[in-house]
Amino acid sequence: MADPLTYLTFDEFIRHWAADRPEKCALTEEDRRWTYRELEERTAKVAAMLVNLGLKKGDRIAWIGKNSDLYFTLFYGAARIGIVTVPVGWRLAPAEWAFIVNDTKAKALFTGPGFEAAGAALHSEIPLVEHLIDAAMARSMIATTPRTDAECDDFEAAGPDDAVLQLYTSGTTGNPKGAVLSNRNLFALRQNNSEPKLAYTQWDDDEVTLIAMPCAHIGGTGLGIMAMATGLPGHILAEFTPDGFFDAVEQSGVTRLFIVPAALQMLINHPRCATVDFGQLKYILYGAAPIPLELLRQCINMFGTQFIQVYGMTETTGTITMLPPEDHDPAGNERMRSAGKPLPGVELKIADINGNSLPPGEVGELLTRSSNNMIGYWNLPDATANTMDTDGWIRTGDAGYLDTDGYLFIHDRVKDMIISGGENIYPAEVESAIYGHPDIMEVAVVGVPDDKWGEAVKAFCVPKAGHQIDTESVILWAREKIAGFKVPKTVDVIDSLPRNASGKILRKDLRAPFWEGRDRQVN
């Protein structure tokens, strides 16, 4: 039997584990448990089902719902034959759902448990969708579809460079962009990260991965992929809650997970946390924001496990740098301000505005190149060209520097993106939602420090002549148009927005007073 480290496709992994460890648990959620033998059978049925619906390689299916064993079954089955799955954030507003589903040109939309009404409400807004399938219907179709239908017992498996996943990132111009990811993007880097000296890249046979972050993010779906690629169980929470996390640790044997610092803060402050036995936990991976030193101290004392910071983005299929446990010191050290060193197989460089490499210690834009880099943005060749050059280097939009030991330090963001609770928010889409308010002439949105969420969305509004702005009405106005996590937490009314000579709004001038006294402009 071949070494799984040589595999580059879902079909190879799923067939391998079904033969190698047929009765080993693959996925669990609530009281449902699926072995690798059952996962292989069910995903083959999904492949047959999708073919019977008229889909073929390169077509898209969309999912609106929370994390679910059904989602991962659909995703893995579609990926086996090169049909691309697009998980859509369940916290988005209906108008945002419709935009993404229409943008994908998805032929089938699956809705997760509890989202049946959402699918029905969208029906008239998504004319390209030929099949609207809720969770109960999908489970029934999988159960009753023979895997031999449409010659799917010997279906043509997708290749390493075929697209299998499309994740949407918030757009700087107000609309999100679909980052298209291939089998190779998802699996190739794993071959370089199996060095025996890196204990935390090795997996024991008794491990269980917790999948708790939203599946519409690489930090959610990516954990499911990680568990499947190692032939180990993935335990799914529909959404992250402290009690769900505690139950998973105590009852499901969770040994590692990915979480954002804001969620760690929620756990530490929960009254149940001090009574939970965390003895089985081996590693907590965290990212999307640095961890405050005091929070790290509290977490080490409480969980007694090892911490790993990971840095990456959707366009890099997640993690490209890692700060290992040995660099986490409860007393604090300089390296804990960093995002760690690049994973084997990842190239980093710091460049000036002309793309020239800068020496260690000099701040510029971070560029990266690896097998993780996306194929491109769906149907957006100009946006792809602006982000990824012909040599395969992706511009991350983050400003930082590399030290002489190769550690990456993020200094600021070249773009104006706000990260709040691990969610990426672009000012332009929030500003777009606020525009049209009857009392507002101009608006600018920035991120300000927030002890709980890392950053909070703040809006600066200029009133129309003769009008007064009720700040609460601005928040309510925005809430009708965008997801709750994007809505401004606070609104300031000012006479005019700061601009440069060409008329561009100077968001940095608006941000600056709130970040005074901090050694970097991210929280």
C-alpha positions in Angstrom: 0.0 0.0 0.0 1.4 3.4 -1.0 2.5 6.0 1.6 -0.3 8.5 2.3 2.3 11.3 2.2 2.5 10.8 -1.6 -1.2 11.4 -2.0 -2.5 14.7 -3.5 -6.2 14.1 -3.9 -9.3 13.4 -1.7 -10.0 10.2 -3.7 -6.6 8.8 -2.9 -6.9 9.5 0.8 -10.4 8.3 1.2 -9.8 5.0 -0.7 -6.5 4.5 1.3 -8.0 4.9 4.7 -11.1 2.8 3.9 -8.7 -0.1 3.0 -6.1 0.6 5.7 -8.4 1.3 8.7 -12.0 0.6 7.6 -13.5 0.6 11.2 -11.5 3.6 12.4 -13.7 6.6 13.2 -13.6 9.3 10.5 -16.2 11.9 11.6 -18.4 12.4 14.6 -21.1 14.9 15.4 -23.5 14.7 18.3 -24.5 11.0 18.4 -23.5 10.3 14.8 -20.3 8.3 14.0 -18.9 7.4 10.6 -16.0 5.0 10.0 -13.6 5.4 7.1 -15.3 2.5 5.4 -18.6 4.3 5.7 -17.1 7.6 4.7 -15.8 6.0 1.5 -19.2 4.5 0.7 -21.1 7.6 1.5 -18.8 9.9 -0.5 -19.0 7.6 -3.5 -22.8 7.8 -3.2 -22.5 11.6 -3.1 -20.4 11.5 -6.3 -23.1 9.3 -8.0 -25.9 11.6 -6.7 -24.2 14.7 -8.1 -23.6 13.1 -11.5 -27.3 12.0 -11.5 -28.3 15.7 -10.9 -26.4 16.6 -14.1 -23.2 18.0 -12.5 -19.8 17.4 -13.9 -16.1 18.3 -13.1 -15.7 22.0 -12.6 -19.3 22.7 -11.6 -20.0 24.3 -8.3 -22.3 23.3 -5.4 -23.0 25.7 -2.5 -23.7 25.1 1.2 -25.4 27.5 3.5 -25.3 26.2 7.0 -23.2 25.6 10.1 -20.5 22.9 10.4 -22.0 19.5 9.9 -21.0 15.9 9.1 -23.4 16.3 6.1 -21.3 19.2 4.9 -18.1 17.3 5.0 -19.7 14.2 3.4 -20.9 16.4 0.5 -17.6 18.2 0.2 -15.4 15.1 0.2 -17.7 13.3 -2.2 -17.8 16.3 -4.6 -14.0 16.7 -4.4 -13.5 13.1 -5.4 -14.8 13.9 -8.9 -13.7 17.5 -9.1 -17.0 19.2 -8.3 -16.2 22.4 -6.4 -17.8 23.0 -3.0 -18.5 26.6 -1.9 -19.4 26.9 1.8 -21.2 30.2 2.4 -20.9 31.9 5.8 -24.1 31.3 7.8 -23.7 34.5 9.7 -23.9 36.6 6.5 -27.0 38.6 5.5 -29.4 37.0 2.9 -28.3 39.6 0.3 -24.7 38.4 0.8 -25.8 34.8 0.5 -27.5 35.5 -2.8 -24.5 37.4 -4.2 -22.1 34.5 -3.4 -24.4 31.8 -4.7 -25.0 33.7 -7.9 -21.3 34.5 -8.3 -20.4 30.8 -8.1 -23.0 29.9 -10.8 -23.7 26.9 -8.5 -26.1 24.3 -10.0 -27.1 23.0 -6.6 -27.6 24.7 -3.2 -27.6 22.5 -0.1 -28.8 24.0 3.2 -27.8 22.7 6.5 -30.0 21.7 9.5 -32.0 24.8 10.6 -31.5 26.6 7.3 -34.4 25.2 5.3 -36.2 28.5 5.4 -33.1 30.4 4.2 -33.0 28.3 1.0 -36.7 28.8 0.3 -36.4 32.6 0.9 -33.5 32.8 -1.6 -35.2 30.8 -4.3 -36.3 33.7 -6.4 -32.9 35.5 -6.0 -30.7 32.6 -7.3 -32.1 31.8 -10.8 -29.1 29.7 -11.8 -29.6 27.1 -9.0 -31.3 24.1 -10.5 -31.5 22.0 -7.3 -32.4 23.4 -3.9 -31.8 20.5 -1.4 -32.3 20.8 2.4 -30.5 18.6 4.9 -33.2 15.9 5.3 -33.5 15.6 1.6 -29.7 15.3 1.1 -29.4 12.6 3.8 -32.2 10.7 2.1 -30.7 11.0 -1.3 -27.3 9.8 -0.1 -28.8 6.8 1.6 -30.9 5.8 -1.4 -28.4 6.5 -4.3 -26.6 3.4 -5.4 -22.9 4.1 -5.9 -23.0 2.3 -9.2 -25.4 4.8 -10.8 -23.9 6.7 -13.7 -20.9 4.5 -13.7 -19.7 6.1 -10.5 -18.4 2.9 -9.0 -15.4 3.5 -11.3 -15.7 7.2 -11.6 -12.9 9.3 -13.0 -11.3 10.8 -9.9 -10.2 14.5 -9.8 -6.5 15.1 -10.4 -4.0 17.1 -8.1 -4.5 20.3 -10.0 -8.3 20.2 -10.3 -10.2 22.7 -8.2 -12.2 21.3 -5.3 -12.9 24.2 -2.8 -13.9 27.8 -3.2 -13.8 30.1 -0.2 -15.0 33.7 -0.3 -13.0 36.5 1.2 -14.3 39.9 2.0 -13.7 42.3 -0.9 -12.0 45.6 -0.8 -14.5 47.0 -3.3 -17.5 45.8 -1.4 -18.0 42.4 -2.9 -16.3 39.2 -1.7 -14.0 37.2 -4.0 -13.9 33.5 -4.4 -10.5 32.0 -3.8 -10.3 28.7 -5.9 -8.3 26.0 -4.2 -7.1 22.7 -5.8 -6.2 19.3 -4.4 -2.6 20.2 -4.6 -3.1 23.4 -2.7 -4.7 21.5 0.1 -2.3 18.5 0.4 1.1 19.2 -1.2 2.6 21.2 1.6 1.8 18.4 4.0 4.5 16.3 2.4 7.1 18.8 3.5 5.8 19.0 7.1 6.5 15.5 8.2 10.0 16.0 9.7 10.3 13.8 12.7 12.1 16.6 14.6 8.8 18.6 14.5 6.8 16.7 17.1 3.7 18.8 16.6 3.5 17.8 12.9 3.3 14.2 13.9 0.0 12.5 14.8 -0.6 9.6 17.2 -3.3 7.1 16.5 -5.3 8.1 19.5 -5.8 11.7 18.4 -9.0 13.5 17.7 -9.2 16.9 15.9 -11.9 19.4 16.9 -13.6 21.2 14.0 -15.2 24.2 15.7 -14.4 27.2 13.5 -16.9 28.0 10.7 -16.6 25.8 7.6 -16.8 28.9 5.4 -13.3 29.7 6.6 -10.1 27.8 5.9 -9.7 27.4 9.7 -12.9 25.4 9.8 -12.9 23.3 6.6 -9.1 23.1 6.8 -9.3 21.2 10.1 -11.6 18.7 8.6 -9.2 18.2 5.7 -6.3 17.9 8.2 -8.1 15.1 10.2 -9.0 13.2 7.0 -5.5 13.4 5.6 -4.1 11.9 8.7 -6.7 9.1 8.8 -7.9 10.2 12.3 -11.3 11.3 13.6 -12.6 14.8 13.2 -15.2 15.8 15.8 -17.6 18.4 14.6 -19.3 21.2 16.5 -22.0 23.0 14.5 -20.6 26.2 15.9 -18.2 27.1 18.6 -19.6 27.4 22.1 -17.7 27.0 25.4 -19.9 24.2 26.6 -19.6 22.4 23.2 -15.8 22.7 23.5 -15.8 21.4 27.1 -18.0 18.5 26.2 -15.8 17.6 23.2 -12.7 17.5 25.4 -14.2 15.5 28.1 -16.4 13.1 26.1 -14.9 12.9 22.6 -11.1 12.8 23.5 -10.2 15.9 21.5 -6.4 16.3 21.4 -5.9 19.3 19.1 -7.9 22.2 17.6 -7.6 25.6 16.0 -9.2 28.6 17.7 -9.0 32.4 17.6 -7.8 34.3 20.6 -11.2 35.9 21.2 -12.7 32.4 21.6 -9.9 31.4 24.0 -10.8 34.5 26.1 -14.4 33.2 26.2 -13.3 29.8 27.4 -11.0 31.2 30.2 -13.8 33.4 31.5 -16.4 30.7 31.5 -17.3 29.4 35.0 -17.1 25.7 33.9 -13.6 26.0 32.5 -11.8 25.4 35.9 -13.6 22.1 36.4 -12.8 20.5 33.0 -10.1 17.8 32.7 -7.9 18.9 29.8 -5.4 16.1 30.3 -5.9 14.7 26.7 -5.3 18.1 25.0 -1.9 18.1 23.2 -1.9 21.3 21.0 -4.0 24.4 20.7 -3.3 26.1 17.4 -4.4 29.7 17.3 -4.4 32.4 14.6 -6.2 35.3 12.9 -4.7 37.5 15.6 -1.7 37.4 18.0 -2.3 36.2 21.5 -2.0 38.7 24.3 0.7 37.6 26.8 -1.6 37.7 29.8 -4.1 35.5 27.9 -1.3 33.0 27.0 -0.3 32.8 30.7 -3.9 32.1 31.7 -4.3 29.5 29.0 -1.1 27.7 29.8 -2.1 27.5 33.5 -5.6 26.4 32.7 -5.2 24.0 29.8 -1.7 22.7 30.5 -1.1 22.1 26.8 1.2 23.4 24.1 0.4 26.4 22.0 1.2 27.0 18.3 0.5 30.3 16.5 -0.3 29.9 12.8 -0.4 32.6 10.2 -1.9 32.4 6.7 -4.8 33.6 4.6 -7.5 32.0 2.4 -5.4 32.7 -0.7 -2.6 30.6 0.8 -4.9 27.8 1.8 -4.3 28.6 5.4 -1.1 28.2 7.4 2.2 29.3 5.9 4.1 30.2 9.1 4.1 28.7 12.5 5.4 29.8 15.9 6.2 26.5 17.7 5.5 25.7 21.3 9.2 26.2 22.3 8.9 29.9 21.4 5.9 30.4 23.7 7.2 31.7 27.0 4.8 32.7 29.8 7.3 35.2 30.9 7.3 36.8 27.4 10.0 37.0 24.8 10.7 38.9 21.6 9.7 35.9 19.3 6.2 35.8 20.8 5.5 39.0 18.9 6.2 37.2 15.7 4.1 34.9 13.5 6.9 32.3 13.5 8.9 30.9 10.7 7.8 29.6 7.3 6.7 26.0 7.0 9.0 23.8 4.9 8.2 24.4 1.3 7.1 28.0 1.9 9.0 31.0 0.6 8.7 34.4 2.1 10.1 37.8 1.1 9.6 41.3 2.2 9.3 43.7 -0.7 9.2 47.5 -1.3 6.6 49.1 -3.4 8.5 48.1 -6.6 8.6 44.5 -5.6 12.3 44.5 -4.7 13.4 42.3 -1.8 14.3 44.1 1.5 17.0 43.0 4.0 16.2 41.6 7.4 14.7 44.2 9.8 13.2 46.5 7.1 9.5 46.8 6.8 7.7 46.1 3.6 4.9 44.0 2.1 5.0 40.3 2.8 5.0 38.1 -0.3 4.8 34.3 -0.3 5.1 31.5 -2.7 4.4 27.8 -2.2 2.2 24.9 -3.4 -0.5 26.4 -1.0 -1.1 29.4 -3.2 -4.5 29.4 -4.7 -5.3 28.9 -8.4 -6.8 32.4 -8.4 -9.9 34.3 -7.8 -13.1 32.9 -9.4 -13.8 34.8 -12.7 -11.7 37.8 -11.6 -8.5 37.7 -13.8 -7.6 41.3 -12.9 -7.9 40.8 -9.2 -5.9 37.6 -9.5 -3.1 39.4 -11.4 -3.1 42.2 -8.8 -2.6 39.6 -6.0 -0.5 36.9 -7.6 2.3 37.5 -10.1 3.4 35.3 -13.0 6.1 33.7 -10.8 3.6 32.6 -8.3 4.2 35.2 -5.5 1.1 36.3 -3.6 0.9 39.8 -2.2 -0.5 39.3 1.3 -1.4 42.9 1.9 0.4 42.6 5.3 3.4 44.8 6.1 6.1 43.4 8.3 9.7 42.3 8.4 11.9 39.2 8.8 14.5 39.0 11.4 18.0 37.5 10.8 16.7 34.1 12.0 13.8 34.1 9.5 11.0 34.9 12.0 8.2 36.9 10.5 7.0 40.0 12.4 3.7 41.6 11.2 3.9 45.3 11.6 0.7 46.6 10.0 -1.6 45.9 7.2 -1.0 47.3 3.8 -4.7 47.0 3.2 -7.3 48.4 5.5 -8.7 45.0 6.5 -10.1 44.7 10.1 -9.9 41.4 11.9 -12.5 41.1 14.6 -12.9 37.8 16.4 -11.1 36.0 13.6 -13.5 37.4 11.0 -12.0 39.5 8.1 -13.9 42.7 7.5 -13.1 45.2 4.9 -14.1 48.9 5.5 -15.4 49.3 2.0 -18.3 46.8 2.4 -19.3 48.3 5.8 -19.1 51.8 4.3 -21.2 50.6 1.4 -23.9 49.3 3.8 -24.0 52.7 5.6 -24.2 54.8 2.5 -27.7 55.7 1.8 -28.6 56.6 5.4 -30.7 59.7 5.0 -28.6 61.8 7.4 -25.1 60.8 6.2 -23.0 62.5 3.6 -19.8 60.6 4.0 -18.5 57.7 6.1 -15.2 56.0 6.8 -14.7 52.8 8.7 -11.6 51.7 10.6 -10.6 49.0 13.2 -9.9 50.0 16.7 -8.4 47.9 19.6 -10.9 45.7 21.4 -10.0 43.6 24.4 -12.4 40.8 23.6 -12.4 40.7 19.8 -8.9 42.0 18.9 -10.4 44.8 16.8 -13.8 46.4 16.7 -15.4 48.1 13.7 -15.8 51.9 14.2 -17.5 54.3 11.8 -16.8 58.0 11.3 -19.8 59.8 9.8 -20.2 63.3 8.3 -23.8 64.6 8.4 -25.5 66.2 5.5 -26.0 69.9 5.7 -28.8 70.7 8.2 -29.0 67.1 9.4 -28.2 65.5 12.7 -27.0 61.8 13.0 -28.5 59.5 15.5 -25.6 57.0 16.0 -27.9 54.2 17.1 -29.9 54.6 13.8 -26.6 54.1 11.8 -26.0 50.8 13.6 -29.5 49.6 12.9 -29.3 50.8 9.3 -26.2 48.7 8.7 -27.5 45.7 10.5 -30.3 45.3 7.9 -27.7 45.0 5.1 -24.6 43.2 6.4 -23.7 40.4 8.9 -23.8 41.4 12.6 -20.1 41.0 13.0 -19.4 43.6 10.4 -21.8 46.2 11.9 -20.0 49.1 13.6 -19.8 48.8 17.4 -19.4 52.5 17.7 -20.1 55.5 15.5 -18.4 59.0 15.8 -19.9 62.0 14.1 -17.3 64.4 12.7 -17.3 67.5 10.6 -15.2 66.2 7.8 -13.0 63.2 6.8 -9.2 63.6 6.6 -8.0 63.4 3.0 -4.7 63.6 1.1 -4.0 66.0 -1.8 -5.7 63.7 -4.3 -8.8 63.4 -2.1 -8.2 59.9 -0.8 -9.6 59.3 2.7 -6.7 58.9 5.2 -8.0 56.0 7.3 -4.7 55.8 9.1 -5.3 59.3 10.5 -8.6 58.2 11.9 -7.1 55.0 13.4 -4.0 56.6 14.9 -5.4 58.0 18.1 -6.8 54.7 19.2 -3.5 52.8 18.6 -1.2 55.2 20.4 1.2 53.5 22.8 1.0 50.2 21.0 4.1 48.7 19.4 2.2 47.5 16.3 -1.0 48.5 14.6 -2.7 45.1 14.8 -4.2 43.7 18.0 
